[in-house]
Amino acid sequence: MADQTVTVKMAEMGVVSDDRRLKTILGSCVGIILRDPEKRVSGLAHVMLAQNHRSDTAEGKYADTAIPALVARVASEGGRTRSLQALLIGGAKMFPLGNERIASVGDQNVAASRAILGRCRIPIVFEDTGGTSGRSVTFDNMTGAVSVRTLQAMKGAGA
């Protein structure tokens, strides 16, 4: 039996429309899961920063480009945009000392993601954000179950 888990790395996106799971590890980054619960199509974006300021082509890296791109990918796999639900995870303060702009990257990622999801009229049905610890996230596409584990040992990784 093949591995049933799609691991989404930093600045990447993944979409599943079968019995596979989506998984990622987050620090200040935000994991945005979009799912159509009836069609059982789900996608995960591992967003590093709130906005693309440099015309970077890595659309999964920024909340302002990743969310619309993920909506399009989920739709291309049969998900209905009007039925999408969002799960928002991560955005920890991984760099508590020093430059406040860097320290607040997690907060900025969460705020931008919430605002963009709101503009897209996608309700957030689950949220586990903030804090000072990283998280391991696994999402089961068939059941809609999400598992979030806090990673106490992840200090300064910034993922």
Protein Blocks (a to p, Z undefined) as FASTA:
>chain_A
ZZfbdcddehiacddfbfbdcddddfkbccdddddfklopacddddfbfbdckopablkl
pmklmmmmmmmmmmmnopafklpccddeejiafblghjfklmmmmmmmmmmmmmmmmmno
pacfbdceejjbdcdddddfknopacddddfklghklZZ
